[in-house]
Amino acid sequence: MKSRQSGITLIGFVIVLMVLGFFAFMAMKLVPSYIEYFGVKKAMTQIATSGGTQDLDSIRRDLIFKMGFQYVDDSTIQPKDITIDRKNNGGMLNVVYDKRIHFLYNIDFLLHFENSVQLRNASM
């Protein structure tokens, strides 16, 4: 009576490991940018809930200060990326930025992040 073995061969196992390694490397490159984005969102929420009447420059300064506590890199968001739009006797704090991440050889990821929060009292 012949017994037939079933399972993955060594070559198949190596191929599976290579595919998993590729996606793990991709995740190691991308996940820090998304964690940084969640830090930006948290800092924006803190600015929005703090209230107070502030102009655009002081909101930018406070937001950049709070993003420092959220481990957001200084080169990620420039002051020009932070804007305020007037709507319904209030303001919307907008942050829009792109982040380019080198992956392999001549392959880069371009991530576009955008978030808006309603400010309580903002005089522009």
MODELLER restraints for C-alpha pairs under 7 A, 6 or more apart:
rsr = mdl.restraints
at = mdl.atoms
rsr.add(forms.Gaussian(group=physical.xy_distance, feature=features.Distance(at['CA:36:A'], at['CA:71:A']), mean=6.77, stdev=0.5))
rsr.add(forms.Gaussian(group=physical.xy_distance, feature=features.Distance(at['CA:36:A'], at['CA:72:A']), mean=5.41, stdev=0.5))
rsr.add(forms.Gaussian(group=physical.xy_distance, feature=features.Distance(at['CA:39:A'], at['CA:67:A']), mean=6.64, stdev=0.5))
rsr.add(forms.Gaussian(group=physical.xy_distance, feature=features.Distance(at['CA:39:A'], at['CA:70:A']), mean=4.93, stdev=0.5))
rsr.add(forms.Gaussian(group=physical.xy_distance, feature=features.Distance(at['CA:39:A'], at['CA:72:A']), mean=6.58, stdev=0.5))
rsr.add(forms.Gaussian(group=physical.xy_distance, feature=features.Distance(at['CA:40:A'], at['CA:67:A']), mean=6.03, stdev=0.5))
rsr.add(forms.Gaussian(group=physical.xy_distance, feature=features.Distance(at['CA:40:A'], at['CA:72:A']), mean=6.98, stdev=0.5))
rsr.add(forms.Gaussian(group=physical.xy_distance, feature=features.Distance(at['CA:41:A'], at['CA:115:A']), mean=6.99, stdev=0.5))
rsr.add(forms.Gaussian(group=physical.xy_distance, feature=features.Distance(at['CA:43:A'], at['CA:63:A']), mean=6.33, stdev=0.5))
rsr.add(forms.Gaussian(group=physical.xy_distance, feature=features.Distance(at['CA:43:A'], at['CA:66:A']), mean=5.56, stdev=0.5))
rsr.add(forms.Gaussian(group=physical.xy_distance, feature=features.Distance(at['CA:43:A'], at['CA:67:A']), mean=5.63, stdev=0.5))
rsr.add(forms.Gaussian(group=physical.xy_distance, feature=features.Distance(at['CA:44:A'], at['CA:63:A']), mean=6.65, stdev=0.5))
rsr.add(forms.Gaussian(group=physical.xy_distance, feature=features.Distance(at['CA:44:A'], at['CA:117:A']), mean=6.91, stdev=0.5))
rsr.add(forms.Gaussian(group=physical.xy_distance, feature=features.Distance(at['CA:45:A'], at['CA:117:A']), mean=6.81, stdev=0.5))
rsr.add(forms.Gaussian(group=physical.xy_distance, feature=features.Distance(at['CA:47:A'], at['CA:63:A']), mean=6.64, stdev=0.5))
rsr.add(forms.Gaussian(group=physical.xy_distance, feature=features.Distance(at['CA:48:A'], at['CA:117:A']), mean=6.66, stdev=0.5))
rsr.add(forms.Gaussian(group=physical.xy_distance, feature=features.Distance(at['CA:48:A'], at['CA:118:A']), mean=6.36, stdev=0.5))
rsr.add(forms.Gaussian(group=physical.xy_distance, feature=features.Distance(at['CA:48:A'], at['CA:119:A']), mean=4.59, stdev=0.5))
rsr.add(forms.Gaussian(group=physical.xy_distance, feature=features.Distance(at['CA:48:A'], at['CA:120:A']), mean=6.20, stdev=0.5))
rsr.add(forms.Gaussian(group=physical.xy_distance, feature=features.Distance(at['CA:49:A'], at['CA:120:A']), mean=6.72, stdev=0.5))
rsr.add(forms.Gaussian(group=physical.xy_distance, feature=features.Distance(at['CA:51:A'], at['CA:119:A']), mean=6.95, stdev=0.5))
rsr.add(forms.Gaussian(group=physical.xy_distance, feature=features.Distance(at['CA:51:A'], at['CA:120:A']), mean=5.14, stdev=0.5))
rsr.add(forms.Gaussian(group=physical.xy_distance, feature=features.Distance(at['CA:51:A'], at['CA:121:A']), mean=5.63, stdev=0.5))
rsr.add(forms.Gaussian(group=physical.xy_distance, feature=features.Distance(at['CA:52:A'], at['CA:121:A']), mean=5.74, stdev=0.5))
rsr.add(forms.Gaussian(group=physical.xy_distance, feature=features.Distance(at['CA:52:A'], at['CA:122:A']), mean=6.95, stdev=0.5))
rsr.add(forms.Gaussian(group=physical.xy_distance, feature=features.Distance(at['CA:53:A'], at['CA:121:A']), mean=5.47, stdev=0.5))
rsr.add(forms.Gaussian(group=physical.xy_distance, feature=features.Distance(at['CA:53:A'], at['CA:122:A']), mean=4.85, stdev=0.5))
rsr.add(forms.Gaussian(group=physical.xy_distance, feature=features.Distance(at['CA:53:A'], at['CA:123:A']), mean=5.76, stdev=0.5))
rsr.add(forms.Gaussian(group=physical.xy_distance, feature=features.Distance(at['CA:54:A'], at['CA:122:A']), mean=5.65, stdev=0.5))
rsr.add(forms.Gaussian(group=physical.xy_distance, feature=features.Distance(at['CA:54:A'], at['CA:123:A']), mean=6.02, stdev=0.5))
rsr.add(forms.Gaussian(group=physical.xy_distance, feature=features.Distance(at['CA:55:A'], at['CA:122:A']), mean=6.92, stdev=0.5))
rsr.add(forms.Gaussian(group=physical.xy_distance, feature=features.Distance(at['CA:55:A'], at['CA:123:A']), mean=5.92, stdev=0.5))
rsr.add(forms.Gaussian(group=physical.xy_distance, feature=features.Distance(at['CA:55:A'], at['CA:124:A']), mean=5.32, stdev=0.5))
rsr.add(forms.Gaussian(group=physical.xy_distance, feature=features.Distance(at['CA:56:A'], at['CA:84:A']), mean=6.97, stdev=0.5))
rsr.add(forms.Gaussian(group=physical.xy_distance, feature=features.Distance(at['CA:56:A'], at['CA:124:A']), mean=6.44, stdev=0.5))
rsr.add(forms.Gaussian(group=physical.xy_distance, feature=features.Distance(at['CA:60:A'], at['CA:79:A']), mean=6.47, stdev=0.5))
rsr.add(forms.Gaussian(group=physical.xy_distance, feature=features.Distance(at['CA:60:A'], at['CA:82:A']), mean=6.63, stdev=0.5))
rsr.add(forms.Gaussian(group=physical.xy_distance, feature=features.Distance(at['CA:77:A'], at['CA:97:A']), mean=6.53, stdev=0.5))
rsr.add(forms.Gaussian(group=physical.xy_distance, feature=features.Distance(at['CA:81:A'], at['CA:95:A']), mean=5.61, stdev=0.5))
rsr.add(forms.Gaussian(group=physical.xy_distance, feature=features.Distance(at['CA:81:A'], at['CA:96:A']), mean=5.47, stdev=0.5))
rsr.add(forms.Gaussian(group=physical.xy_distance, feature=features.Distance(at['CA:81:A'], at['CA:97:A']), mean=5.99, stdev=0.5))
rsr.add(forms.Gaussian(group=physical.xy_distance, feature=features.Distance(at['CA:82:A'], at['CA:94:A']), mean=5.82, stdev=0.5))
rsr.add(forms.Gaussian(group=physical.xy_distance, feature=features.Distance(at['CA:82:A'], at['CA:95:A']), mean=4.74, stdev=0.5))
rsr.add(forms.Gaussian(group=physical.xy_distance, feature=features.Distance(at['CA:82:A'], at['CA:96:A']), mean=6.95, stdev=0.5))
rsr.add(forms.Gaussian(group=physical.xy_distance, feature=features.Distance(at['CA:83:A'], at['CA:93:A']), mean=6.01, stdev=0.5))
rsr.add(forms.Gaussian(group=physical.xy_distance, feature=features.Distance(at['CA:83:A'], at['CA:94:A']), mean=5.17, stdev=0.5))
rsr.add(forms.Gaussian(group=physical.xy_distance, feature=features.Distance(at['CA:83:A'], at['CA:95:A']), mean=6.50, stdev=0.5))
rsr.add(forms.Gaussian(group=physical.xy_distance, feature=features.Distance(at['CA:84:A'], at['CA:91:A']), mean=6.09, stdev=0.5))
rsr.add(forms.Gaussian(group=physical.xy_distance, feature=features.Distance(at['CA:84:A'], at['CA:92:A']), mean=5.39, stdev=0.5))
rsr.add(forms.Gaussian(group=physical.xy_distance, feature=features.Distance(at['CA:84:A'], at['CA:93:A']), mean=4.66, stdev=0.5))
rsr.add(forms.Gaussian(group=physical.xy_distance, feature=features.Distance(at['CA:84:A'], at['CA:94:A']), mean=5.94, stdev=0.5))
rsr.add(forms.Gaussian(group=physical.xy_distance, feature=features.Distance(at['CA:85:A'], at['CA:91:A']), mean=5.49, stdev=0.5))
rsr.add(forms.Gaussian(group=physical.xy_distance, feature=features.Distance(at['CA:85:A'], at['CA:92:A']), mean=5.10, stdev=0.5))
rsr.add(forms.Gaussian(group=physical.xy_distance, feature=features.Distance(at['CA:85:A'], at['CA:93:A']), mean=6.73, stdev=0.5))
rsr.add(forms.Gaussian(group=physical.xy_distance, feature=features.Distance(at['CA:86:A'], at['CA:92:A']), mean=6.39, stdev=0.5))
rsr.add(forms.Gaussian(group=physical.xy_distance, feature=features.Distance(at['CA:90:A'], at['CA:119:A']), mean=6.50, stdev=0.5))
rsr.add(forms.Gaussian(group=physical.xy_distance, feature=features.Distance(at['CA:90:A'], at['CA:120:A']), mean=6.74, stdev=0.5))
rsr.add(forms.Gaussian(group=physical.xy_distance, feature=features.Distance(at['CA:90:A'], at['CA:121:A']), mean=6.18, stdev=0.5))
rsr.add(forms.Gaussian(group=physical.xy_distance, feature=features.Distance(at['CA:90:A'], at['CA:122:A']), mean=6.15, stdev=0.5))
rsr.add(forms.Gaussian(group=physical.xy_distance, feature=features.Distance(at['CA:91:A'], at['CA:118:A']), mean=6.06, stdev=0.5))
rsr.add(forms.Gaussian(group=physical.xy_distance, feature=features.Distance(at['CA:91:A'], at['CA:119:A']), mean=5.26, stdev=0.5))
rsr.add(forms.Gaussian(group=physical.xy_distance, feature=features.Distance(at['CA:91:A'], at['CA:122:A']), mean=5.88, stdev=0.5))
rsr.add(forms.Gaussian(group=physical.xy_distance, feature=features.Distance(at['CA:92:A'], at['CA:116:A']), mean=6.30, stdev=0.5))
rsr.add(forms.Gaussian(group=physical.xy_distance, feature=features.Distance(at['CA:92:A'], at['CA:117:A']), mean=5.58, stdev=0.5))
rsr.add(forms.Gaussian(group=physical.xy_distance, feature=features.Distance(at['CA:92:A'], at['CA:118:A']), mean=4.61, stdev=0.5))
rsr.add(forms.Gaussian(group=physical.xy_distance, feature=features.Distance(at['CA:92:A'], at['CA:119:A']), mean=5.74, stdev=0.5))
rsr.add(forms.Gaussian(group=physical.xy_distance, feature=features.Distance(at['CA:93:A'], at['CA:116:A']), mean=5.45, stdev=0.5))
rsr.add(forms.Gaussian(group=physical.xy_distance, feature=features.Distance(at['CA:93:A'], at['CA:117:A']), mean=5.30, stdev=0.5))
rsr.add(forms.Gaussian(group=physical.xy_distance, feature=features.Distance(at['CA:93:A'], at['CA:118:A']), mean=6.28, stdev=0.5))
rsr.add(forms.Gaussian(group=physical.xy_distance, feature=features.Distance(at['CA:93:A'], at['CA:119:A']), mean=6.49, stdev=0.5))
rsr.add(forms.Gaussian(group=physical.xy_distance, feature=features.Distance(at['CA:94:A'], at['CA:115:A']), mean=5.86, stdev=0.5))
rsr.add(forms.Gaussian(group=physical.xy_distance, feature=features.Distance(at['CA:94:A'], at['CA:116:A']), mean=4.42, stdev=0.5))
rsr.add(forms.Gaussian(group=physical.xy_distance, feature=features.Distance(at['CA:94:A'], at['CA:117:A']), mean=6.76, stdev=0.5))
rsr.add(forms.Gaussian(group=physical.xy_distance, feature=features.Distance(at['CA:95:A'], at['CA:114:A']), mean=5.75, stdev=0.5))
rsr.add(forms.Gaussian(group=physical.xy_distance, feature=features.Distance(at['CA:95:A'], at['CA:115:A']), mean=5.47, stdev=0.5))
rsr.add(forms.Gaussian(group=physical.xy_distance, feature=features.Distance(at['CA:95:A'], at['CA:116:A']), mean=6.46, stdev=0.5))
rsr.add(forms.Gaussian(group=physical.xy_distance, feature=features.Distance(at['CA:96:A'], at['CA:113:A']), mean=5.78, stdev=0.5))
rsr.add(forms.Gaussian(group=physical.xy_distance, feature=features.Distance(at['CA:96:A'], at['CA:114:A']), mean=4.39, stdev=0.5))
rsr.add(forms.Gaussian(group=physical.xy_distance, feature=features.Distance(at['CA:96:A'], at['CA:115:A']), mean=6.60, stdev=0.5))
rsr.add(forms.Gaussian(group=physical.xy_distance, feature=features.Distance(at['CA:97:A'], at['CA:112:A']), mean=6.08, stdev=0.5))
rsr.add(forms.Gaussian(group=physical.xy_distance, feature=features.Distance(at['CA:97:A'], at['CA:113:A']), mean=5.46, stdev=0.5))
rsr.add(forms.Gaussian(group=physical.xy_distance, feature=features.Distance(at['CA:97:A'], at['CA:114:A']), mean=6.57, stdev=0.5))
rsr.add(forms.Gaussian(group=physical.xy_distance, feature=features.Distance(at['CA:98:A'], at['CA:110:A']), mean=6.80, stdev=0.5))
rsr.add(forms.Gaussian(group=physical.xy_distance, feature=features.Distance(at['CA:98:A'], at['CA:111:A']), mean=5.56, stdev=0.5))
rsr.add(forms.Gaussian(group=physical.xy_distance, feature=features.Distance(at['CA:98:A'], at['CA:112:A']), mean=4.46, stdev=0.5))
rsr.add(forms.Gaussian(group=physical.xy_distance, feature=features.Distance(at['CA:98:A'], at['CA:113:A']), mean=6.07, stdev=0.5))
rsr.add(forms.Gaussian(group=physical.xy_distance, feature=features.Distance(at['CA:99:A'], at['CA:110:A']), mean=5.79, stdev=0.5))
rsr.add(forms.Gaussian(group=physical.xy_distance, feature=features.Distance(at['CA:99:A'], at['CA:111:A']), mean=5.11, stdev=0.5))
rsr.add(forms.Gaussian(group=physical.xy_distance, feature=features.Distance(at['CA:99:A'], at['CA:112:A']), mean=6.48, stdev=0.5))
rsr.add(forms.Gaussian(group=physical.xy_distance, feature=features.Distance(at['CA:100:A'], at['CA:108:A']), mean=6.63, stdev=0.5))
rsr.add(forms.Gaussian(group=physical.xy_distance, feature=features.Distance(at['CA:100:A'], at['CA:109:A']), mean=5.64, stdev=0.5))
rsr.add(forms.Gaussian(group=physical.xy_distance, feature=features.Distance(at['CA:100:A'], at['CA:110:A']), mean=4.53, stdev=0.5))
rsr.add(forms.Gaussian(group=physical.xy_distance, feature=features.Distance(at['CA:100:A'], at['CA:111:A']), mean=6.26, stdev=0.5))
rsr.add(forms.Gaussian(group=physical.xy_distance, feature=features.Distance(at['CA:101:A'], at['CA:108:A']), mean=5.50, stdev=0.5))
rsr.add(forms.Gaussian(group=physical.xy_distance, feature=features.Distance(at['CA:101:A'], at['CA:109:A']), mean=5.05, stdev=0.5))
rsr.add(forms.Gaussian(group=physical.xy_distance, feature=features.Distance(at['CA:101:A'], at['CA:110:A']), mean=6.46, stdev=0.5))
rsr.add(forms.Gaussian(group=physical.xy_distance, feature=features.Distance(at['CA:102:A'], at['CA:108:A']), mean=4.42, stdev=0.5))
rsr.add(forms.Gaussian(group=physical.xy_distance, feature=features.Distance(at['CA:102:A'], at['CA:109:A']), mean=6.38, stdev=0.5))
rsr.add(forms.Gaussian(group=physical.xy_distance, feature=features.Distance(at['CA:103:A'], at['CA:109:A']), mean=6.72, stdev=0.5))
